[in-house]
Amino acid sequence: MAAVLGLCIFNCAEGLPAVLRNILAIRPLFERLTVIAAYDAGHDNSLALLEEFAATHGDLEILRLPPTTSRIRTERICRARNSILEEIRRRFWTVKFFMMMDANNYSCVGPIRPAVLAAALARDDWDAISWDREAGYYDYWALSYDPFVYSCYHFDTPITLEVHSSLLGI
């Protein structure tokens, strides 16, 4: 079976090596695992790490996003996730599995247990699985609760951004 794994990259050099090791650990579970990294030009060596991984291991595509001036972190993350989803819709719509991994130095840096993922993938009685970590952080793709509800579909238009910004007072 094939899968696509998405990474949102902005100044992630500190945690990225551990995340890339985890990707290598789960790669044998799939006939083909394509990694799509949405790169938002940062100030560290994240891009060099991605390029080195792609050259060494293959199956990593880097989407170089146009520069953003947004001060809103969640907006930047949504923009990166949307670009990954657009690429999947355009080129990988027949792939059965899609995963996201945080590439920072917090979420997916601990050793991953491929056997747990393999057991989850063998079942078909759920629509989604999510990564967890020992420190108690659990992010179901930025699961949100009122009044701070965000999804990967926010900030598509300037008016949405204006409304959001006014609600936050920025």
TORVO-704912 format. One record per atom (N, C-alpha, C): atom name; x negated, y negated, z. Coordinates in steps of 0.2 Angstrom, whole numbers, plus 5000, padded with zeros to 4 digits. Layout:
! residues N
<tiba atom="CA" u="X" v="Y" w="Z"/>
...
This chain:
! residues 170
<tiba atom="N" u="4996" v="5006" w="5000"/>
<tiba atom="CA" u="5000" v="5000" w="5000"/>
<tiba atom="C" u="4996" v="4994" w="5000"/>
<tiba atom="N" u="4998" v="4989" w="4997"/>
<tiba atom="CA" u="4994" v="4982" w="4997"/>
<tiba atom="C" u="4997" v="4977" w="5002"/>
<tiba atom="N" u="4993" v="4973" w="5004"/>
<tiba atom="CA" u="4996" v="4967" w="5008"/>
<tiba atom="C" u="4992" v="4961" w="5007"/>
<tiba atom="N" u="4995" v="4955" w="5009"/>
<tiba atom="CA" u="4992" v="4949" w="5008"/>
<tiba atom="C" u="4991" v="4946" w="5015"/>
<tiba atom="N" u="4986" v="4943" w="5017"/>
<tiba atom="CA" u="4985" v="4940" w="5024"/>
<tiba atom="C" u="4983" v="4933" w="5023"/>
<tiba atom="N" u="4987" v="4928" w="5026"/>
<tiba atom="CA" u="4986" v="4921" w="5025"/>
<tiba atom="C" u="4982" v="4918" w="5031"/>
<tiba atom="N" u="4977" v="4914" w="5030"/>
<tiba atom="CA" u="4974" v="4910" w="5035"/>
<tiba atom="C" u="4974" v="4902" w="5033"/>
<tiba atom="N" u="4976" v="4898" w="5038"/>
<tiba atom="CA" u="4976" v="4891" w="5038"/>
<tiba atom="C" u="4969" v="4889" w="5041"/>
<tiba atom="N" u="4965" v="4885" w="5037"/>
<tiba atom="CA" u="4958" v="4883" w="5039"/>
<tiba atom="C" u="4958" v="4876" w="5039"/>
<tiba atom="N" u="4956" v="4873" w="5045"/>
<tiba atom="CA" u="4954" v="4866" w="5046"/>
<tiba atom="C" u="4950" v="4866" w="5052"/>
<tiba atom="N" u="4943" v="4865" w="5051"/>
<tiba atom="CA" u="4938" v="4865" w="5057"/>
<tiba atom="C" u="4939" v="4872" w="5061"/>
<tiba atom="N" u="4938" v="4877" w="5058"/>
<tiba atom="CA" u="4939" v="4884" w="5061"/>
<tiba atom="C" u="4932" v="4888" w="5062"/>
<tiba atom="N" u="4927" v="4884" w="5061"/>
<tiba atom="CA" u="4920" v="4888" w="5060"/>
<tiba atom="C" u="4919" v="4892" w="5067"/>
<tiba atom="N" u="4921" v="4889" w="5072"/>
<tiba atom="CA" u="4919" v="4892" w="5079"/>
<tiba atom="C" u="4922" v="4899" w="5079"/>
<tiba atom="N" u="4929" v="4900" w="5078"/>
<tiba atom="CA" u="4932" v="4906" w="5078"/>
<tiba atom="C" u="4932" v="4911" w="5072"/>
<tiba atom="N" u="4931" v="4907" w="5066"/>
<tiba atom="CA" u="4932" v="4911" w="5060"/>
<tiba atom="C" u="4928" v="4917" w="5059"/>
<tiba atom="N" u="4921" v="4918" w="5061"/>
<tiba atom="CA" u="4918" v="4924" w="5061"/>
<tiba atom="C" u="4921" v="4930" w="5064"/>
<tiba atom="N" u="4924" v="4929" w="5070"/>
<tiba atom="CA" u="4927" v="4934" w="5074"/>
<tiba atom="C" u="4934" v="4936" w="5070"/>
<tiba atom="N" u="4937" v="4931" w="5067"/>
<tiba atom="CA" u="4943" v="4932" w="5063"/>
<tiba atom="C" u="4942" v="4937" w="5057"/>
<tiba atom="N" u="4936" v="4935" w="5054"/>
<tiba atom="CA" u="4934" v="4938" w="5048"/>
<tiba atom="C" u="4932" v="4946" w="5050"/>
<tiba atom="N" u="4929" v="4947" w="5055"/>
<tiba atom="CA" u="4928" v="4953" w="5058"/>
<tiba atom="C" u="4934" v="4957" w="5059"/>
<tiba atom="N" u="4939" v="4954" w="5062"/>
<tiba atom="CA" u="4946" v="4958" w="5063"/>
<tiba atom="C" u="4949" v="4959" w="5056"/>
<tiba atom="N" u="4948" v="4955" w="5051"/>
<tiba atom="CA" u="4951" v="4957" w="5044"/>
<tiba atom="C" u="4947" v="4963" w="5042"/>
<tiba atom="N" u="4941" v="4963" w="5042"/>
<tiba atom="CA" u="4937" v="4969" w="5040"/>
<tiba atom="C" u="4939" v="4975" w="5044"/>
<tiba atom="N" u="4941" v="4975" w="5050"/>
<tiba atom="CA" u="4943" v="4980" w="5054"/>
<tiba atom="C" u="4950" v="4983" w="5052"/>
<tiba atom="N" u="4954" v="4979" w="5049"/>
<tiba atom="CA" u="4961" v="4981" w="5047"/>
<tiba atom="C" u="4961" v="4983" w="5039"/>
<tiba atom="N" u="4956" v="4981" w="5036"/>
<tiba atom="CA" u="4956" v="4982" w="5028"/>
<tiba atom="C" u="4957" v="4989" w="5026"/>
<tiba atom="N" u="4954" v="4994" w="5030"/>
<tiba atom="CA" u="4955" v="5001" w="5028"/>
<tiba atom="C" u="4962" v="5004" w="5028"/>
<tiba atom="N" u="4966" v="5000" w="5032"/>
<tiba atom="CA" u="4973" v="5002" w="5032"/>
<tiba atom="C" u="4977" v="5001" w="5026"/>
<tiba atom="N" u="4974" v="4997" w="5021"/>
<tiba atom="CA" u="4978" v="4996" w="5015"/>
<tiba atom="C" u="4974" v="4998" w="5009"/>
<tiba atom="N" u="4977" v="4999" w="5004"/>
<tiba atom="CA" u="4974" v="5001" w="4997"/>
<tiba atom="C" u="4971" v="4994" w="4995"/>
<tiba atom="N" u="4974" v="4989" w="4996"/>
<tiba atom="CA" u="4971" v="4982" w="4994"/>
<tiba atom="C" u="4974" v="4977" w="4999"/>
<tiba atom="N" u="4969" v="4973" w="5002"/>
<tiba atom="CA" u="4971" v="4968" w="5006"/>
<tiba atom="C" u="4968" v="4961" w="5003"/>
<tiba atom="N" u="4972" v="4957" w="5001"/>
<tiba atom="CA" u="4970" v="4951" w="4998"/>
<tiba atom="C" u="4971" v="4945" w="5004"/>
<tiba atom="N" u="4966" v="4942" w="5005"/>
<tiba atom="CA" u="4966" v="4936" w="5010"/>
<tiba atom="C" u="4967" v="4930" w="5006"/>
<tiba atom="N" u="4972" v="4926" w="5008"/>
<tiba atom="CA" u="4972" v="4919" w="5005"/>
<tiba atom="C" u="4971" v="4914" w="5010"/>
<tiba atom="N" u="4966" v="4910" w="5009"/>
<tiba atom="CA" u="4964" v="4905" w="5014"/>
<tiba atom="C" u="4966" v="4898" w="5012"/>
<tiba atom="N" u="4971" v="4894" w="5015"/>
<tiba atom="CA" u="4972" v="4888" w="5013"/>
<tiba atom="C" u="4967" v="4883" w="5017"/>
<tiba atom="N" u="4963" v="4880" w="5013"/>
<tiba atom="CA" u="4957" v="4876" w="5016"/>
<tiba atom="C" u="4959" v="4869" w="5016"/>
<tiba atom="N" u="4960" v="4865" w="5021"/>
<tiba atom="CA" u="4961" v="4858" w="5022"/>
<tiba atom="C" u="4954" v="4855" w="5024"/>
<tiba atom="N" u="4951" v="4852" w="5020"/>
<tiba atom="CA" u="4944" v="4849" w="5020"/>
<tiba atom="C" u="4943" v="4847" w="5028"/>
<tiba atom="N" u="4939" v="4850" w="5031"/>
<tiba atom="CA" u="4937" v="4849" w="5038"/>
<tiba atom="C" u="4930" v="4846" w="5038"/>
<tiba atom="N" u="4927" v="4846" w="5044"/>
<tiba atom="CA" u="4920" v="4843" w="5045"/>
<tiba atom="C" u="4915" v="4848" w="5048"/>
<tiba atom="N" u="4917" v="4854" w="5047"/>
<tiba atom="CA" u="4912" v="4859" w="5049"/>
<tiba atom="C" u="4910" v="4864" w="5043"/>
<tiba atom="N" u="4908" v="4870" w="5045"/>
<tiba atom="CA" u="4905" v="4874" w="5039"/>
<tiba atom="C" u="4910" v="4880" w="5038"/>
<tiba atom="N" u="4917" v="4879" w="5039"/>
<tiba atom="CA" u="4922" v="4884" w="5038"/>
<tiba atom="C" u="4922" v="4886" w="5030"/>
<tiba atom="N" u="4921" v="4881" w="5026"/>
<tiba atom="CA" u="4921" v="4883" w="5019"/>
<tiba atom="C" u="4916" v="4887" w="5017"/>
<tiba atom="N" u="4910" v="4886" w="5020"/>
<tiba atom="CA" u="4904" v="4890" w="5018"/>
<tiba atom="C" u="4905" v="4897" w="5021"/>
<tiba atom="N" u="4908" v="4898" w="5027"/>
<tiba atom="CA" u="4909" v="4904" w="5030"/>
<tiba atom="C" u="4914" v="4908" w="5025"/>
<tiba atom="N" u="4919" v="4905" w="5023"/>
<tiba atom="CA" u="4924" v="4908" w="5018"/>
<tiba atom="C" u="4921" v="4910" w="5012"/>
<tiba atom="N" u="4917" v="4906" w="5009"/>
<tiba atom="CA" u="4914" v="4907" w="5002"/>
<tiba atom="C" u="4909" v="4913" w="5003"/>
<tiba atom="N" u="4905" v="4914" w="5009"/>
<tiba atom="CA" u="4901" v="4919" w="5010"/>
<tiba atom="C" u="4904" v="4926" w="5011"/>
<tiba atom="N" u="4910" v="4925" w="5014"/>
<tiba atom="CA" u="4914" v="4931" w="5015"/>
<tiba atom="C" u="4917" v="4934" w="5009"/>
<tiba atom="N" u="4919" v="4929" w="5004"/>
<tiba atom="CA" u="4922" v="4931" w="4998"/>
<tiba atom="C" u="4916" v="4934" w="4993"/>
<tiba atom="N" u="4911" v="4931" w="4994"/>
<tiba atom="CA" u="4905" v="4934" w="4990"/>
<tiba atom="C" u="4903" v="4941" w="4992"/>
<tiba atom="N" u="4903" v="4942" w="4998"/>
<tiba atom="CA" u="4901" v="4948" w="5001"/>
<tiba atom="C" u="4906" v="4954" w="5001"/>
<tiba atom="N" u="4912" v="4952" w="5003"/>
<tiba atom="CA" u="4917" v="4957" w="5004"/>
<tiba atom="C" u="4923" v="4957" w="4998"/>
<tiba atom="N" u="4923" v="4951" w="4994"/>
<tiba atom="CA" u="4929" v="4951" w="4989"/>
<tiba atom="C" u="4936" v="4950" w="4992"/>
<tiba atom="N" u="4940" v="4950" w="4988"/>
<tiba atom="CA" u="4947" v="4949" w="4989"/>
<tiba atom="C" u="4949" v="4943" w="4994"/>
<tiba atom="N" u="4946" v="4938" w="4994"/>
<tiba atom="CA" u="4947" v="4932" w="4998"/>
<tiba atom="C" u="4948" v="4926" w="4993"/>
<tiba atom="N" u="4954" v="4923" w="4993"/>
<tiba atom="CA" u="4955" v="4917" w="4988"/>
<tiba atom="C" u="4955" v="4911" w="4992"/>
<tiba atom="N" u="4952" v="4906" w="4990"/>
<tiba atom="CA" u="4952" v="4900" w="4994"/>
<tiba atom="C" u="4957" v="4895" w="4990"/>
<tiba atom="N" u="4962" v="4892" w="4993"/>
<tiba atom="CA" u="4966" v="4887" w="4990"/>
<tiba atom="C" u="4963" v="4880" w="4993"/>
<tiba atom="N" u="4960" v="4876" w="4989"/>
<tiba atom="CA" u="4958" v="4870" w="4992"/>
<tiba atom="C" u="4963" v="4865" w="4991"/>
<tiba atom="N" u="4966" v="4863" w="4997"/>
<tiba atom="CA" u="4971" v="4858" w="4998"/>
<tiba atom="C" u="4969" v="4851" w="4997"/>
<tiba atom="N" u="4973" v="4847" w="4993"/>
<tiba atom="CA" u="4971" v="4840" w="4993"/>
<tiba atom="C" u="4971" v="4837" w="5000"/>
<tiba atom="N" u="4966" v="4832" w="5001"/>
<tiba atom="CA" u="4966" v="4829" w="5007"/>
<tiba atom="C" u="4972" v="4826" w="5010"/>
<tiba atom="N" u="4973" v="4827" w="5016"/>
<tiba atom="CA" u="4979" v="4824" w="5020"/>
<tiba atom="C" u="4977" v="4819" w="5025"/>
<tiba atom="N" u="4981" v="4814" w="5026"/>
<tiba atom="CA" u="4980" v="4809" w="5031"/>
<tiba atom="C" u="4984" v="4809" w="5037"/>
<tiba atom="N" u="4988" v="4815" w="5037"/>
<tiba atom="CA" u="4993" v="4816" w="5042"/>
<tiba atom="C" u="4989" v="4817" w="5049"/>
<tiba atom="N" u="4992" v="4813" w="5054"/>
<tiba atom="CA" u="4989" v="4814" w="5061"/>
<tiba atom="C" u="4993" v="4820" w="5064"/>
<tiba atom="N" u="4998" v="4822" w="5061"/>
<tiba atom="CA" u="5003" v="4827" w="5064"/>
<tiba atom="C" u="5000" v="4834" w="5063"/>
<tiba atom="N" u="4997" v="4838" w="5068"/>
<tiba atom="CA" u="4994" v="4844" w="5067"/>
<tiba atom="C" u="4999" v="4849" w="5064"/>
<tiba atom="N" u="5005" v="4849" w="5067"/>
<tiba atom="CA" u="5010" v="4854" w="5064"/>
<tiba atom="C" u="5012" v="4853" w="5057"/>
<tiba atom="N" u="5012" v="4847" w="5055"/>
<tiba atom="CA" u="5013" v="4845" w="5048"/>
<tiba atom="C" u="5008" v="4848" w="5043"/>
<tiba atom="N" u="5002" v="4847" w="5045"/>
<tiba atom="CA" u="4996" v="4850" w="5042"/>
<tiba atom="C" u="4996" v="4858" w="5041"/>
<tiba atom="N" u="4998" v="4861" w="5047"/>
<tiba atom="CA" u="4999" v="4868" w="5047"/>
<tiba atom="C" u="5004" v="4870" w="5042"/>
<tiba atom="N" u="5010" v="4867" w="5043"/>
<tiba atom="CA" u="5016" v="4869" w="5038"/>
<tiba atom="C" u="5014" v="4868" w="5031"/>
<tiba atom="N" u="5010" v="4863" w="5029"/>
<tiba atom="CA" u="5008" v="4862" w="5022"/>
<tiba atom="C" u="5003" v="4868" w="5020"/>
<tiba atom="N" u="4999" v="4870" w="5024"/>
<tiba atom="CA" u="4994" v="4875" w="5023"/>
<tiba atom="C" u="4998" v="4882" w="5022"/>
<tiba atom="N" u="5003" v="4883" w="5027"/>
<tiba atom="CA" u="5007" v="4889" w="5026"/>
<tiba atom="C" u="5011" v="4889" w="5020"/>
<tiba atom="N" u="5014" v="4883" w="5018"/>
<tiba atom="CA" u="5018" v="4883" w="5012"/>
<tiba atom="C" u="5014" v="4884" w="5006"/>
<tiba atom="N" u="5008" v="4882" w="5006"/>
<tiba atom="CA" u="5004" v="4883" w="5000"/>
<tiba atom="C" u="5002" v="4891" w="4999"/>
<tiba atom="N" u="5001" v="4894" w="5005"/>
<tiba atom="CA" u="5000" v="4901" w="5005"/>
<tiba atom="C" u="5007" v="4905" w="5002"/>
<tiba atom="N" u="5012" v="4903" w="5005"/>
<tiba atom="CA" u="5019" v="4906" w="5003"/>
<tiba atom="C" u="5020" v="4905" w="4995"/>
<tiba atom="N" u="5018" v="4899" w="4993"/>
<tiba atom="CA" u="5019" v="4898" w="4986"/>
<tiba atom="C" u="5015" v="4902" w="4982"/>
<tiba atom="N" u="5009" v="4903" w="4984"/>
<tiba atom="CA" u="5004" v="4908" w="4980"/>
<tiba atom="C" u="5007" v="4915" w="4980"/>
<tiba atom="N" u="5010" v="4917" w="4986"/>
<tiba atom="CA" u="5012" v="4924" w="4986"/>
<tiba atom="C" u="5018" v="4924" w="4982"/>
<tiba atom="N" u="5023" v="4919" w="4982"/>
<tiba atom="CA" u="5029" v="4920" w="4977"/>
<tiba atom="C" u="5027" v="4920" w="4970"/>
<tiba atom="N" u="5021" v="4916" w="4968"/>
<tiba atom="CA" u="5019" v="4916" w="4962"/>
<tiba atom="C" u="5016" v="4922" w="4959"/>
<tiba atom="N" u="5011" v="4925" w="4963"/>
<tiba atom="CA" u="5007" v="4930" w="4961"/>
<tiba atom="C" u="5008" v="4937" w="4965"/>
<tiba atom="N" u="5011" v="4937" w="4971"/>
<tiba atom="CA" u="5011" v="4943" w="4975"/>
<tiba atom="C" u="5018" v="4945" w="4977"/>
<tiba atom="N" u="5023" v="4944" w="4973"/>
<tiba atom="CA" u="5029" v="4945" w="4975"/>
<tiba atom="C" u="5031" v="4952" w="4976"/>
<tiba atom="N" u="5027" v="4957" w="4973"/>
<tiba atom="CA" u="5029" v="4964" w="4973"/>
<tiba atom="C" u="5025" v="4967" w="4979"/>
<tiba atom="N" u="5021" v="4963" w="4983"/>
<tiba atom="CA" u="5017" v="4966" w="4989"/>
<tiba atom="C" u="5022" v="4967" w="4994"/>
<tiba atom="N" u="5022" v="4972" w="4998"/>
<tiba atom="CA" u="5026" v="4974" w="5003"/>
<tiba atom="C" u="5025" v="4971" w="5010"/>
<tiba atom="N" u="5019" v="4970" w="5011"/>
<tiba atom="CA" u="5017" v="4967" w="5018"/>
<tiba atom="C" u="5013" v="4960" w="5017"/>
<tiba atom="N" u="5015" v="4955" w="5021"/>
<tiba atom="CA" u="5012" v="4949" w="5022"/>
<tiba atom="C" u="5011" v="4947" w="5029"/>
<tiba atom="N" u="5005" v="4945" w="5030"/>
<tiba atom="CA" u="5003" v="4944" w="5037"/>
<tiba atom="C" u="5000" v="4937" w="5038"/>
<tiba atom="N" u="5000" v="4934" w="5043"/>
<tiba atom="CA" u="4996" v="4928" w="5045"/>
<tiba atom="C" u="4992" v="4929" w="5051"/>
<tiba atom="N" u="4986" v="4926" w="5051"/>
<tiba atom="CA" u="4982" v="4926" w="5057"/>
<tiba atom="C" u="4979" v="4919" w="5058"/>
<tiba atom="N" u="4979" v="4917" w="5064"/>
<tiba atom="CA" u="4976" v="4911" w="5066"/>
<tiba atom="C" u="4969" v="4911" w="5065"/>
<tiba atom="N" u="4966" v="4906" w="5063"/>
<tiba atom="CA" u="4959" v="4907" w="5061"/>
<tiba atom="C" u="4954" v="4902" w="5066"/>
<tiba atom="N" u="4958" v="4900" w="5071"/>
<tiba atom="CA" u="4954" v="4895" w="5076"/>
<tiba atom="C" u="4950" v="4900" w="5081"/>
<tiba atom="N" u="4948" v="4897" w="5086"/>
<tiba atom="CA" u="4944" v="4900" w="5091"/>
<tiba atom="C" u="4948" v="4903" w="5097"/>
<tiba atom="N" u="4954" v="4903" w="5096"/>
<tiba atom="CA" u="4959" v="4905" w="5102"/>
<tiba atom="C" u="4963" v="4911" w="5101"/>
<tiba atom="N" u="4966" v="4912" w="5095"/>
<tiba atom="CA" u="4971" v="4917" w="5094"/>
<tiba atom="C" u="4969" v="4924" w="5092"/>
<tiba atom="N" u="4966" v="4925" w="5087"/>
<tiba atom="CA" u="4964" v="4931" w="5084"/>
<tiba atom="C" u="4957" v="4933" w="5084"/>
<tiba atom="N" u="4953" v="4931" w="5089"/>
<tiba atom="CA" u="4946" v="4931" w="5090"/>
<tiba atom="C" u="4944" v="4938" w="5094"/>
<tiba atom="N" u="4949" v="4940" w="5098"/>
<tiba atom="CA" u="4947" v="4946" w="5102"/>
<tiba atom="C" u="4947" v="4952" w="5097"/>
<tiba atom="N" u="4944" v="4958" w="5099"/>
<tiba atom="CA" u="4944" v="4964" w="5095"/>
<tiba atom="C" u="4951" v="4966" w="5094"/>
<tiba atom="N" u="4952" v="4968" w="5087"/>
<tiba atom="CA" u="4959" v="4970" w="5085"/>
<tiba atom="C" u="4959" v="4978" w="5086"/>
<tiba atom="N" u="4965" v="4980" w="5087"/>
<tiba atom="CA" u="4966" v="4988" w="5087"/>
<tiba atom="C" u="4969" v="4990" w="5081"/>
<tiba atom="N" u="4966" v="4992" w="5076"/>
<tiba atom="CA" u="4969" v="4994" w="5069"/>
<tiba atom="C" u="4974" v="5000" w="5070"/>
<tiba atom="N" u="4973" v="5005" w="5075"/>
<tiba atom="CA" u="4978" v="5010" w="5076"/>
<tiba atom="C" u="4984" v="5008" w="5078"/>
<tiba atom="N" u="4985" v="5002" w="5082"/>
<tiba atom="CA" u="4991" v="4999" w="5084"/>
<tiba atom="C" u="4995" v="4996" w="5078"/>
<tiba atom="N" u="4991" v="4993" w="5074"/>
<tiba atom="CA" u="4994" v="4990" w="5067"/>
<tiba atom="C" u="4996" v="4996" w="5063"/>
<tiba atom="N" u="4992" v="5001" w="5062"/>
<tiba atom="CA" u="4994" v="5007" w="5058"/>
<tiba atom="C" u="5000" v="5010" w="5060"/>
<tiba atom="N" u="5001" v="5011" w="5067"/>
<tiba atom="CA" u="5007" v="5013" w="5069"/>
<tiba atom="C" u="5013" v="5009" w="5068"/>
<tiba atom="N" u="5012" v="5002" w="5068"/>
<tiba atom="CA" u="5018" v="4998" w="5067"/>
<tiba atom="C" u="5020" v="4998" w="5060"/>
<tiba atom="N" u="5015" v="4998" w="5055"/>
<tiba atom="CA" u="5016" v="4998" w="5048"/>
<tiba atom="C" u="5019" v="5005" w="5046"/>
<tiba atom="N" u="5018" v="5010" w="5050"/>
<tiba atom="CA" u="5022" v="5016" w="5048"/>
<tiba atom="C" u="5029" v="5016" w="5049"/>
<tiba atom="N" u="5031" v="5012" w="5053"/>
<tiba atom="CA" u="5039" v="5012" w="5054"/>
<tiba atom="C" u="5042" v="5007" w="5050"/>
<tiba atom="N" u="5048" v="5008" w="5049"/>
<tiba atom="CA" u="5052" v="5003" w="5044"/>
<tiba atom="C" u="5059" v="5001" w="5048"/>
<tiba atom="N" u="5059" v="5001" w="5054"/>
<tiba atom="CA" u="5065" v="4999" w="5058"/>
<tiba atom="C" u="5064" v="4991" w="5060"/>
<tiba atom="N" u="5060" v="4988" w="5058"/>
<tiba atom="CA" u="5059" v="4980" w="5059"/>
<tiba atom="C" u="5057" v="4977" w="5053"/>
<tiba atom="N" u="5058" v="4970" w="5054"/>
<tiba atom="CA" u="5056" v="4966" w="5048"/>
<tiba atom="C" u="5050" v="4962" w="5049"/>
<tiba atom="N" u="5048" v="4962" w="5055"/>
<tiba atom="CA" u="5042" v="4958" w="5057"/>
<tiba atom="C" u="5038" v="4961" w="5063"/>
<tiba atom="N" u="5031" v="4960" w="5063"/>
<tiba atom="CA" u="5027" v="4962" w="5068"/>
<tiba atom="C" u="5023" v="4955" w="5069"/>
<tiba atom="N" u="5020" v="4955" w="5075"/>
<tiba atom="CA" u="5016" v="4949" w="5077"/>
<tiba atom="C" u="5010" v="4951" w="5081"/>
<tiba atom="N" u="5005" v="4947" w="5080"/>
<tiba atom="CA" u="4999" v="4948" w="5084"/>
<tiba atom="C" u="5000" v="4945" w="5091"/>
<tiba atom="N" u="4997" v="4948" w="5096"/>
<tiba atom="CA" u="4997" v="4946" w="5103"/>
<tiba atom="C" u="4990" v="4946" w="5105"/>
<tiba atom="N" u="4989" v="4943" w="5111"/>
<tiba atom="CA" u="4982" v="4943" w="5114"/>
<tiba atom="C" u="4982" v="4943" w="5121"/>
<tiba atom="N" u="4977" v="4946" w="5124"/>
<tiba atom="CA" u="4977" v="4947" w="5131"/>
<tiba atom="C" u="4978" v="4941" w="5136"/>
<tiba atom="N" u="4976" v="4935" w="5133"/>
<tiba atom="CA" u="4977" v="4929" w="5138"/>
<tiba atom="C" u="4984" v="4927" w="5138"/>
<tiba atom="N" u="4989" v="4930" w="5135"/>
<tiba atom="CA" u="4996" v="4928" w="5136"/>
<tiba atom="C" u="4998" v="4924" w="5130"/>
<tiba atom="N" u="4994" v="4922" w="5126"/>
<tiba atom="CA" u="4997" v="4918" w="5120"/>
<tiba atom="C" u="5000" v="4922" w="5115"/>
<tiba atom="N" u="5006" v="4920" w="5114"/>
<tiba atom="CA" u="5010" v="4924" w="5109"/>
<tiba atom="C" u="5014" v="4919" w="5104"/>
<tiba atom="N" u="5012" v="4920" w="5098"/>
<tiba atom="CA" u="5014" v="4915" w="5093"/>
<tiba atom="C" u="5018" v="4919" w="5087"/>
<tiba atom="N" u="5024" v="4919" w="5087"/>
<tiba atom="CA" u="5028" v="4922" w="5082"/>
<tiba atom="C" u="5029" v="4917" w="5076"/>
<tiba atom="N" u="5023" v="4916" w="5073"/>
<tiba atom="CA" u="5022" v="4911" w="5067"/>
<tiba atom="C" u="5025" v="4904" w="5070"/>
<tiba atom="N" u="5022" v="4902" w="5075"/>
<tiba atom="CA" u="5024" v="4895" w="5078"/>
<tiba atom="C" u="5032" v="4895" w="5080"/>
<tiba atom="N" u="5034" v="4900" w="5083"/>
<tiba atom="CA" u="5041" v="4901" w="5086"/>
<tiba atom="C" u="5043" v="4895" w="5090"/>
<tiba atom="N" u="5048" v="4892" w="5088"/>
<tiba atom="CA" u="5050" v="4885" w="5091"/>
<tiba atom="C" u="5057" v="4885" w="5094"/>
<tiba atom="N" u="5057" v="4881" w="5099"/>
<tiba atom="CA" u="5064" v="4880" w="5103"/>
<tiba atom="C" u="5066" v="4873" w="5103"/>
<tiba atom="N" u="5072" v="4872" w="5103"/>
<tiba atom="CA" u="5075" v="4865" w="5103"/>
<tiba atom="C" u="5072" v="4861" w="5109"/>
<tiba atom="N" u="5070" v="4855" w="5109"/>
<tiba atom="CA" u="5071" v="4850" w="5103"/>
<tiba atom="C" u="5066" v="4850" w="5098"/>
<tiba atom="N" u="5061" v="4854" w="5099"/>
<tiba atom="CA" u="5055" v="4854" w="5095"/>
<tiba atom="C" u="5054" v="4860" w="5090"/>
<tiba atom="N" u="5059" v="4860" w="5085"/>
<tiba atom="CA" u="5059" v="4866" w="5080"/>
<tiba atom="C" u="5056" v="4864" w="5074"/>
<tiba atom="N" u="5051" v="4868" w="5073"/>
<tiba atom="CA" u="5047" v="4867" w="5066"/>
<tiba atom="C" u="5047" v="4874" w="5063"/>
<tiba atom="N" u="5046" v="4873" w="5056"/>
<tiba atom="CA" u="5046" v="4879" w="5052"/>
<tiba atom="C" u="5041" v="4878" w="5047"/>
<tiba atom="N" u="5039" v="4883" w="5043"/>
<tiba atom="CA" u="5035" v="4881" w="5037"/>
<tiba atom="C" u="5038" v="4877" w="5032"/>
<tiba atom="N" u="5045" v="4876" w="5032"/>
<tiba atom="CA" u="5048" v="4872" w="5027"/>
<tiba atom="C" u="5049" v="4865" w="5029"/>
<tiba atom="N" u="5047" v="4863" w="5035"/>
<tiba atom="CA" u="5047" v="4856" w="5037"/>
<tiba atom="C" u="5042" v="4851" w="5033"/>
<tiba atom="N" u="5044" v="4845" w="5033"/>
<tiba atom="CA" u="5039" v="4840" w="5030"/>
<tiba atom="C" u="5039" v="4840" w="5022"/>
<tiba atom="N" u="5044" v="4843" w="5019"/>
<tiba atom="CA" u="5044" v="4843" w="5012"/>
<tiba atom="C" u="5045" v="4836" w="5008"/>
<tiba atom="N" u="5048" v="4832" w="5012"/>
<tiba atom="CA" u="5050" v="4825" w="5009"/>
<tiba atom="C" u="5047" v="4820" w="5014"/>
<tiba atom="N" u="5046" v="4814" w="5011"/>
<tiba atom="CA" u="5044" v="4808" w="5015"/>
<tiba atom="C" u="5049" v="4807" w="5021"/>
<tiba atom="N" u="5056" v="4807" w="5019"/>
<tiba atom="CA" u="5061" v="4805" w="5024"/>
<tiba atom="C" u="5061" v="4810" w="5030"/>
<tiba atom="N" u="5059" v="4816" w="5029"/>
<tiba atom="CA" u="5059" v="4821" w="5034"/>
<tiba atom="C" u="5053" v="4819" w="5039"/>
<tiba atom="N" u="5048" v="4817" w="5036"/>
<tiba atom="CA" u="5042" v="4815" w="5040"/>
<tiba atom="C" u="5044" v="4808" w="5044"/>
<tiba atom="N" u="5047" v="4804" w="5040"/>
<tiba atom="CA" u="5049" v="4798" w="5044"/>
<tiba atom="C" u="5054" v="4799" w="5050"/>
<tiba atom="N" u="5058" v="4803" w="5049"/>
<tiba atom="CA" u="5063" v="4805" w="5054"/>
<tiba atom="C" u="5059" v="4808" w="5060"/>
<tiba atom="N" u="5055" v="4813" w="5058"/>
<tiba atom="CA" u="5051" v="4817" w="5063"/>
<tiba atom="C" u="5046" v="4812" w="5067"/>
<tiba atom="N" u="5043" v="4807" w="5063"/>
<tiba atom="CA" u="5038" v="4803" w="5066"/>
<tiba atom="C" u="5042" v="4798" w="5071"/>
<tiba atom="N" u="5048" v="4796" w="5069"/>
<tiba atom="CA" u="5052" v="4791" w="5073"/>
<tiba atom="C" u="5054" v="4795" w="5080"/>
<tiba atom="N" u="5056" v="4801" w="5079"/>
<tiba atom="CA" u="5058" v="4805" w="5085"/>
<tiba atom="C" u="5052" v="4806" w="5090"/>
<tiba atom="N" u="5046" v="4806" w="5087"/>
<tiba atom="CA" u="5040" v="4807" w="5092"/>
<tiba atom="C" u="5037" v="4800" w="5094"/>
<tiba atom="N" u="5040" v="4795" w="5091"/>
<tiba atom="CA" u="5037" v="4788" w="5093"/>
<tiba atom="C" u="5031" v="4787" w="5090"/>
<tiba atom="N" u="5029" v="4789" w="5084"/>
<tiba atom="CA" u="5022" v="4788" w="5081"/>
<tiba atom="C" u="5023" v="4785" w="5074"/>
